[in-house]
Structures are given as structure tokens and as C-alpha cells.
Amino acid sequence: MAKKKKKPVTMIKLQIPAGSANPAPPVGPALGQHGVNIMQFCKSFNEATKQKEGIILPVVISVYEDKSFDFIVKSPPVSFLLKRAANLAKASQQAGKEIIAEVSKSAVEEIAKEKMPDLNTKDLGQAMRIVEGTARSCGIKVVEG
């Protein structure tokens, strides 16, 4: 008889710097309240993301009835990629009113290609529009080039 696929009891979504998950907040409290082995998660997450050191990565953790878990690491947030492309430490404080940097259309296209699996579109043009919208909300102007 075929094994029945386990259904997760809960899903936890976190953003953690790659290769440096530790039991401190936000990881410890989020996993602890569901009875997950925190150190086991930290070790497996750090091992899976050590090649992307320093990048903030969204992770979706599925917790099952027997307190076991698995996780899916997604690509970095669009805002992080835009700030990195524009060489910014943080986004504009007054989005829409203050332009603090510029990025080229080619950089927007590269970001859209990288984020394509996580976006809700399969069309590159639409993905680029999503990235451009995020750029506007970060105070970054998209220029030709």
C-alpha cells in the first residue's frame, strides 16, 4: 500500500540571512511555539544556504503533527535585489516623492528573471512591471539602458 502524504499542521514564513540562522528571534520563538527542534532547523538551513552568505532569504517551513518539518528556500525579496543593484543601504523614506537612486531596464530584467519562479506570472514583461512597481515604492527610478 502506498504511503499517505503527510499534511502540514502549520506553515511558518520567515526571512533569515543565508547561512546564519540561530535560535535567537525571529527563528527560535516562531519554531518553539510549534514544538520544532530549533537547532536541527538552524543546522539544516545554514547548510542549505551557506553558498549565498549575507543575502536575506525568505523560507517557508512546513510543520507536521509529529513535530517534524521541511522547508523551502525562496529567492531574495525584490526590494533587496533592487537595493543591491542600486548600491543602496536602505530604501527611500518618502516613496513616490523622493527618488534616491536609478537602475537600468537591463538590471530590472535580470531581477525579474531571478524572481520568476516566486512571482504569480509566467510572462517576463509582466514580471518586469512587478519589479518596476517595487522600485517605485523604494524610491528607485528605472531608466533606459
N, C-alpha and C positions, 0 to 999 in steps of 0.2 A: 504494500500500500504506500502511496506517495505521502511524503511529509507535508503537513499543513503549514503554509507560510504564516509566520508569526505576525501579528498585527501590533504596531506600536501603541503603547498606552498614552504616551505623550511625545511631542516634538519640541525640542528646545532650540531656539535660534540665537546664536551669539556671534560677535565679531571679535576675533582674537588675533593678535600679532603672530605671524607664522613662526614656528619653531620656539615659541616662548610661552606656551600655556603653563600656568601654575595654579595651585589650589586657592590663591587669593581671589577676591572678587574681580570680575563677574563669574568666573568659571566655578569656583567652589560652591557658593550659595545656590547657583542655578542647578547644579548637578546633585548637590547634597540633599536638597528637599525632595528629590525623586529617588534617593537611595542608590545612586550610581557610584561606582568606585572611581573617585575623583583622580587619584594618582594613575590608575590604569588608562583613563581617558587622556590625561596630560601627556603620558609617555607615548601613546599611540598617535595623538595629534602632532606632537613635536617631531616624531619620526617621519610622519607622512608629509610634513611641511618644511622640513629643515632646508630644502633647496630654495625656498622662497623667503628666507630670513629677512625680517624687517617690514614685510608687507602685511597689512591688515586683511585678514581673510574671513568672510562670513562662513559659518559652519552650521549645519542643521543636524542635530543629534536626535536620533530615534531611540526612545527608552521603552523596553518591553516589560511585561509582567514580572519576569524572573530577575529584574534589575540589570539585565544585560543591555548592551547598547551597540549601535553602529552610527557612523556619521558620514556626511557628505560635505566635502570642502568645495566651496564655490569660488568663482573668480573675484578679485578685489572689487570694491564698490567703484562705480563710475566716477564719483567725486574724488576718490583717492587717485585714480588714474589721471584725471584731468589736472589735479593739483601737481602731480608728479611731472606731467607733460609741460605745464606752465612754470615749473620750478617755484611753486608756492608752498609756504608752510601751512597756511590756512586760507579758507575762502573769504570772500568779502563780507563785511559786517552788514552792509546795506545792499543786498542783492537787488538788481533791477535799477538801482540809482547810481551805483559806483562800479566802474569797470576797473579791475585791478591787474588784469593780465590778458594776453591773447594766445590762442592756439591755432594752428593751421588746420584746414579741412582734412589734410592727409593724416594728421595726428588723431582727429576725430574718427576718421575711417578705421585706423588701427585699433583704437579703443573699442569701437563698435564691433569689429571682428572678434576681438578678445572676449567681449561680453555677450556675444550672440547666443551661446547656449543658455545663459541665465535670463535673457530678455524674453518677452512674450511676443516675439515676431521672428519670422524667418527671412524677412526682406532686409537687405543691407541698408537701403535708403531709409527705411523706417527706423532701423536701429540707430543710424546716424542722427536722425531727428530727435530721438530719445536722448542721445548723448549731448546734442546741442542744447536741448532744454535744460539738462542738468548743468551744463556750462553756464547758461544764463543765470540760473539760480545761485551759482557760485561766484558770479561777478566776473566771468571769463568770456571774452569776445572771441567768436570764431571768425577767422579771416581766410581769404583765399590763399592757396599755396601748398 
